[in-house]
């Protein structure tokens, strides 16, 4: 079905999936980190300037 380049095609898709998955995991963990940091600042009474 994929011909003689099947190994290359499958490896390229697998590498792309790993990279995209890694980026998604990094964004989720980074977002959680900054959400915790923002909650900590707000708990200490430090408010955002945009919150009027």
C-alpha positions as CSV (number, residue, x, y, z in Angstrom):
1,X,0.0,0.0,0.0
2,X,2.7,2.5,0.9
3,X,5.3,1.0,-1.4
4,X,9.0,0.8,-0.9
5,X,9.0,4.0,1.3
6,X,6.7,2.6,3.9
7,X,9.3,2.7,6.7
8,X,10.2,6.3,6.0
9,X,6.6,7.4,5.8
10,X,5.7,5.6,9.1
11,X,8.8,7.0,10.8
12,X,8.0,10.5,9.6
13,X,4.4,10.3,11.0
14,X,5.6,8.8,14.2
15,X,8.2,11.5,14.7
16,X,5.7,14.2,13.9
17,X,3.2,12.7,16.4
18,X,5.9,12.6,19.1
19,X,6.8,16.2,18.5
20,X,3.2,17.4,18.5
21,X,2.4,15.3,21.6
22,X,5.4,16.8,23.4
23,X,4.4,20.3,22.6
24,X,0.8,19.7,23.8
25,X,2.2,18.1,27.0
26,X,4.5,21.1,27.5
27,X,1.7,23.6,27.0
28,X,-0.6,21.8,29.4
29,X,2.0,21.6,32.2
30,X,3.2,25.2,31.6
31,X,-0.4,26.4,31.7
32,X,-1.0,24.7,35.0
33,X,2.2,26.2,36.4
34,X,1.2,29.7,35.5
35,X,-2.4,29.1,36.7
36,X,-1.0,28.1,40.1
37,X,1.3,31.1,40.2
38,X,-1.5,33.4,39.4
39,X,-3.7,31.9,42.0
40,X,-0.9,32.3,44.5
41,X,-0.4,35.9,43.7
42,X,-4.2,36.6,43.9
43,X,-4.3,34.8,47.3
44,X,-1.6,37.1,48.6
45,X,-3.7,40.1,47.5
46,X,-1.9,41.0,44.4
47,X,-4.5,41.7,41.6
48,X,-4.1,41.9,37.9
49,X,-4.1,45.4,36.4
50,X,-6.6,44.4,33.8
51,X,-9.2,43.4,36.5
52,X,-10.8,46.8,37.2
